[in-house]
């Protein structure tokens, strides 16, 4: 029985599994479109035509494009509402593509651990409704194909977990789900700041118990940087970027110090715009953190995770020098949930 963790982020869709004592993670850009990558005989003779193609997902007679460069072939469907976390064609296409990455073709059986934002998990009724909807279509047998490779997956159980709990276990547990940090680390107050694309989750725990006073969530996140860039390009260059394209410009800036936008009038370096966008995003995030944690000195350990931990690393450490940026913060939630999923009694209904 496979036990797979899913972190259905709005920027990246992450999956993780402990396979034979080794933690395996995969991330797919959370971008979906309806269309085809078949260009017929179209080509230029330069370069490989398959180099930049997204994944193709076929299910129930419908086809979707998923992952990188969807915008090259179809308009991206970019929903940022929380209903996308429970059902819908975008969620299914992303899930199937991500699962294929970790299980491959063939027949499989698995239990799924799904990460949910703190803003949802804090509301008991909302959590129950979300899990009821997920279980309603996930439990059972799924037949689909990714890039032409057929997959049959039988899901036997679905459980939910607050996403930052995953980062807590990524930091403190080994691949068997056992606590590997010191006993002191388990007993002392630990805070987790999870900066995602569409969510900002603050989570605090001590001795296994949640500090409700220091836990909260909001839709602050890195999408605000992308929104800032989209608005600027529309206003100045009269062109509408997708959020994924704007996010790519931000990533280019972080990697090279430049953000090149090619337009009718030539190349334009949007580095200054991206820098301003990051400053604006961090200002909102920092205000939310201060409202809940002040300077964070209440906690022995302050962990920062999520894609925003990379993008805002310098700004975060300047304000919170005691913070620990988790290794590979993008996949930390999924990695920790995979560790949690293998613990005894987490999935008692599938234990053999």
C-alpha positions in Angstrom: 0.0 0.0 0.0 1.5 3.3 -1.2 1.1 6.4 1.0 1.5 9.5 -1.0 1.4 13.1 0.2 -0.1 15.9 -1.9 0.5 19.6 -1.4 -1.9 21.2 -4.0 -0.3 24.6 -4.1 -1.5 27.4 -6.4 2.0 28.0 -7.7 3.5 24.5 -7.7 1.7 21.2 -7.2 3.8 19.0 -5.1 3.8 15.2 -4.3 6.0 13.1 -2.1 6.4 9.5 -1.0 8.8 7.5 1.1 10.0 4.8 -1.2 12.0 2.0 0.3 13.4 4.3 2.9 14.1 7.2 0.5 12.1 10.4 0.3 11.0 11.2 -3.2 9.4 14.5 -4.2 8.2 16.0 -7.4 6.8 19.5 -8.3 4.8 20.5 -11.3 3.9 24.2 -12.1 0.2 24.5 -11.1 -0.9 25.7 -14.6 -3.6 24.0 -16.6 -5.0 24.7 -20.1 -7.4 23.0 -22.5 -5.8 22.3 -25.8 -3.2 20.1 -27.6 0.5 20.1 -28.1 0.1 18.6 -31.6 1.3 21.3 -34.1 1.1 19.0 -37.1 4.0 19.8 -39.4 4.5 23.2 -38.0 8.1 23.9 -37.3 11.0 26.1 -38.0 13.8 23.6 -38.4 15.6 25.2 -35.4 15.7 23.4 -32.1 13.7 20.4 -30.8 9.9 20.8 -31.1 9.3 18.7 -27.9 11.7 20.7 -25.7 9.1 23.1 -24.2 5.9 21.0 -24.3 3.7 20.7 -21.2 2.4 17.3 -20.0 -0.8 16.1 -21.7 -3.4 14.5 -19.4 -6.3 12.4 -20.9 -9.2 11.4 -18.7 -12.8 10.4 -19.6 -12.3 11.6 -23.2 -11.1 15.0 -22.2 -7.6 16.4 -22.7 -5.6 18.9 -20.6 -2.2 20.5 -20.7 -0.4 20.7 -17.4 2.8 22.2 -16.1 5.5 24.3 -17.8 4.8 26.4 -20.9 1.1 25.8 -21.0 0.7 29.4 -22.2 2.6 28.5 -25.4 -0.3 26.2 -26.5 -3.4 27.4 -24.7 -4.8 30.1 -22.4 -4.0 29.1 -18.8 -6.9 28.5 -16.4 -5.7 30.4 -13.4 -8.1 30.0 -10.5 -7.1 31.2 -7.1 -10.2 30.3 -5.1 -10.1 27.6 -2.4 -12.8 25.5 -4.2 -10.0 24.6 -6.6 -8.5 22.6 -3.7 -11.5 20.2 -3.4 -12.6 19.5 -7.0 -12.7 20.7 -10.6 -11.0 19.7 -13.8 -7.9 21.8 -13.0 -7.3 19.9 -9.7 -7.9 16.5 -11.4 -5.5 17.2 -14.2 -2.8 18.5 -11.9 -3.3 15.6 -9.5 -3.0 13.0 -12.2 0.1 14.6 -13.8 1.8 14.8 -10.4 0.8 11.3 -9.4 2.2 10.0 -12.7 5.5 11.7 -11.9 5.8 9.7 -8.7 4.2 6.3 -9.5 4.6 6.0 -13.2 2.5 3.9 -15.6 0.7 0.7 -14.6 -1.7 -0.3 -11.8 -1.3 1.1 -8.3 -3.1 1.3 -5.0 -2.5 4.2 -2.6 -3.8 6.2 0.4 -3.5 10.0 0.0 -2.5 12.6 2.6 -3.7 16.1 1.3 -2.3 19.3 2.7 -4.8 22.1 3.3 -4.2 25.8 4.1 -4.5 26.9 7.7 -7.4 29.3 6.7 -9.4 26.2 5.8 -8.3 23.9 8.6 -9.2 26.5 11.3 -12.8 26.2 10.2 -14.1 22.8 11.3 -17.2 22.9 9.0 -15.1 24.1 6.0 -12.6 21.3 6.6 -15.2 18.7 6.8 -16.9 19.9 3.6 -13.5 20.0 1.8 -12.6 16.5 2.8 -16.1 15.2 2.1 -15.8 16.5 -1.5 -12.3 15.2 -1.9 -13.2 11.7 -0.7 -16.3 11.7 -2.8 -14.4 11.6 -6.1 -10.9 10.5 -5.0 -11.8 7.2 -3.3 -12.2 4.6 -5.9 -10.3 3.7 -9.2 -9.0 6.3 -11.5 -7.9 5.6 -15.1 -6.1 8.2 -17.0 -3.1 8.7 -19.2 -0.2 11.2 -19.0 1.9 11.8 -22.1 0.2 8.7 -23.6 1.2 6.4 -20.7 -1.8 4.7 -19.1 -2.3 4.7 -15.3 -4.8 2.9 -13.1 -4.8 4.1 -9.5 -7.1 2.8 -6.8 -7.4 5.3 -3.8 -8.4 3.6 -0.6 -8.3 6.5 1.9 -7.9 10.3 1.9 -6.9 12.3 4.9 -6.2 16.0 5.4 -3.5 17.9 7.3 -2.6 21.5 7.8 0.1 22.3 5.2 2.6 23.7 7.7 2.5 20.5 9.8 4.3 19.0 6.8 7.1 21.4 7.2 7.2 20.7 11.0 7.8 17.0 10.2 10.2 17.8 7.4 12.3 19.6 9.9 11.9 17.3 12.9 11.2 13.7 11.7 13.1 11.1 9.8 11.8 9.1 6.8 10.2 6.6 9.2 8.1 9.4 10.7 10.0 9.2 14.0 11.2 12.4 15.8 14.9 12.8 15.1 15.5 16.3 16.6 16.3 16.6 20.3 13.6 16.1 22.9 14.1 19.8 23.8 13.1 20.8 20.2 9.9 18.8 20.6 9.0 20.5 23.9 10.0 24.1 23.0 7.7 26.5 21.1 8.2 26.2 17.3 6.7 28.6 14.8 6.3 27.9 11.1 5.8 30.6 8.5 4.7 29.1 5.2 4.7 31.6 2.3 2.9 30.1 -0.7 1.7 31.5 -4.0 -1.8 32.2 -2.8 -1.5 31.6 0.9 0.4 32.8 4.0 0.1 30.3 6.8 1.4 30.9 10.4 1.5 27.8 12.6 2.8 27.4 16.1 3.2 24.3 18.2 4.8 23.2 21.5 5.0 19.6 22.8 2.7 18.4 20.0 0.0 20.9 20.9 -1.1 23.8 18.6 -0.9 27.4 19.8 -4.2 28.8 18.5 -3.2 32.3 19.5 -0.2 32.3 17.2 -1.8 30.4 14.3 -3.6 32.0 11.4 -3.8 32.2 7.6 -4.6 34.6 4.8 -4.5 34.8 1.0 -1.4 36.9 1.1 1.2 35.3 -1.0 3.6 35.4 -4.0 0.7 35.9 -6.4 0.7 39.5 -5.3 4.1 39.9 -6.9 2.8 38.3 -10.1 -0.3 40.6 -10.0 1.9 43.7 -9.6 3.9 42.7 -12.7 0.8 41.8 -14.7 -0.7 45.2 -14.0 2.5 47.1 -14.9 2.9 45.3 -18.2 -0.8 45.8 -19.1 -0.6 49.5 -18.3 2.7 50.3 -20.0 2.9 47.8 -22.8 -0.8 47.0 -23.3 -0.2 43.2 -23.1 -1.8 40.8 -20.6 0.6 38.3 -19.1 -0.6 35.2 -17.4 0.3 34.8 -13.7 2.6 32.0 -14.7 4.5 34.2 -17.1 4.8 37.0 -14.6 6.0 34.5 -12.0 8.6 33.3 -14.5 9.9 36.9 -14.9 10.2 37.1 -11.1 12.2 33.8 -11.1 14.4 35.1 -13.8 15.1 38.2 -11.8 16.0 36.2 -8.7 18.4 34.0 -10.7 20.0 36.7 -12.9 19.1 40.1 -11.6 17.2 40.8 -14.9 13.7 40.3 -16.0 13.5 40.6 -19.8 10.2 41.3 -21.4 10.3 41.2 -25.2 7.8 43.5 -26.9 7.1 45.3 -30.3 9.5 48.1 -29.3 12.2 45.7 -28.3 13.6 44.2 -25.1 12.7 45.8 -21.7 14.3 44.8 -18.4 11.6 44.8 -15.8 14.1 44.3 -12.9 13.1 47.5 -11.2 9.4 46.6 -11.5 10.0 43.1 -10.1 12.0 44.5 -7.2 9.2 46.9 -6.3 6.7 44.0 -6.6 8.7 41.9 -4.2 9.0 44.9 -1.7 5.2 45.4 -1.9 4.5 41.7 -1.4 6.8 41.4 1.6 5.3 44.5 3.2 1.9 42.8 3.4 3.4 39.6 4.6 5.5 41.2 7.2 2.6 43.2 8.6 0.6 39.9 8.9 3.5 38.2 10.7 3.9 41.1 13.1 0.2 41.2 13.9 0.4 37.5 15.1 4.1 37.1 16.3 5.5 40.6 16.7 9.2 40.0 16.1 8.9 36.2 16.6 11.0 36.2 19.7 8.4 34.2 21.6 9.6 31.0 19.8 12.7 29.0 20.3 12.6 28.0 16.6 11.2 30.0 13.7 11.0 28.0 10.5 10.2 29.6 7.2 9.0 27.5 4.2 7.2 27.6 0.9 8.2 29.1 -2.4 8.1 32.6 -0.9 10.9 31.6 1.5 13.2 31.5 -1.5 11.9 34.6 -3.2 11.9 36.7 0.0 14.9 35.1 1.8 17.0 38.3 2.2 14.0 40.4 3.2 12.8 37.8 5.7 16.2 37.3 7.3 16.7 41.0 7.6 13.6 41.3 9.7 13.9 37.9 11.5 17.6 37.0 11.7 16.8 34.0 14.0 14.6 32.4 11.2 15.6 29.0 9.7 14.9 28.8 6.0 14.1 25.1 5.5 16.2 23.2 2.9 14.1 22.9 -0.3 11.3 25.0 1.2 9.1 24.5 -1.9 8.6 20.8 -1.3 9.0 20.8 2.5 5.2 20.6 3.2 4.8 17.6 0.9 8.0 15.9 2.2 7.0 16.2 5.8 3.5 15.0 5.1 5.0 11.9 3.4 7.0 11.3 6.6 3.9 11.7 8.7 1.9 9.4 6.4 4.1 6.4 7.2 3.7 6.7 10.9 1.8 3.9 12.6 -2.0 4.4 13.0 -2.2 7.4 10.5 -3.9 5.1 8.0 -5.2 2.2 10.2 -7.8 1.3 7.6 -5.1 0.3 5.1 -2.7 -1.4 7.4 -2.1 -5.0 6.6 
